[in-house]
Amino acid sequence: MNRRRIAAAVVGATVLLGLSVPNASAGEQALSCTTSMGDTGGWAECTGSGTWRVRSICSWADYDRYTQWITTTKKTRVYASDCTFKIVDVVVQVK
């Protein structure tokens, strides 16, 4: 009987934590971002407030590159880290 109560408590806690996860992503809505890329680099510009960084998705055997996390409250442009060969995409990651 105690095992059933423990299992029910674990399932209940998981459901509660699962329901709170979308609230954590509400910060994404506080930022409006645009990105641009060239041959090996690019930039992201975000308006609003939040903590974010720029991910450079590189081609070939090159590893993806990341900028430092920054917290902004106004329009801010961050230049993506250059890829060695070719950049495939510039992505904004929100914390």
N, C-alpha and C positions, 0 to 999 in steps of 0.2 A: 504494500500500500504506500509506503514512503517513497518507493522508487517511482510510482506513478505521479505523486505530487511533485517530486523533483523534476521529472520529465516535463510535466505540465508547466512548471515554473520556467524551465529552460526554453520551452517553445514560446511561452508568453513573453519572456524577455527578448527573444529573437524577433518576434513580431513587433514588439514595441520599438526595438532598435531599428528594425527595417522600416518602420513608418517614419522614423525621425531622419532617415538618410536624405529624402528629398528636401527637407528643410536646410540641410547643409549646402545643397546645390543652389539655394535661393540667391547666394552671393553672385552666381554667374549672371543673374539678371540685372545686377547693379552695374555691369560693364557692357559697353557696346564697342565691339572691336572690328577693325578692318586690317587686312594683311596684304602684302605685296612681295613679290620675289623676282629676282633676276636670274643670272646664270648660277652663281654660287652662294648668294646671300639674299637678304630681304629685310623686311621690317614689319612690325605690328604697331598699330596705334589704337589705344583704348580710351574711351571717354567714360567717366563715372568713377566709382570708387570700388576698390577690391585689391586682392593680392593675386598676382599673376606673373607668368614668365613666357618667354617665346621659345618654341621648339622648332629647330631646323631639321626637317626630314631630308636626309641625304641619300643619294643613289650609290650604286655599286657596293663596294665593301666598306664604304665610309660609315661610321657610326653617327647616329643622330646627335645634334648639338643642342645645348640648352643655355639660356641666359640665367642670371641670378633671379630669385624671386624678388619682386618689388611690390610695394603697396602704394597705390595712387588714389588721389581724390579729385583729379582733374584730367583733362586730355593730355596723354603722354605717349610719345613714340619711343619704341625700343628697337634697336637694330638686331636682327637675328645673327647668330654666330655663323660665320662662313663655313660652307662645306668644302672639302678638298676638290671634288670633281664636279658635281652638279647638285643643286638643291631641287627637291621634288615638291616640297610644300612647306609653308610656314603656318604653324598652329599656335594659338594662344591657349595655355593651360591655366585654369583658375584653381586656386587653393581653397 
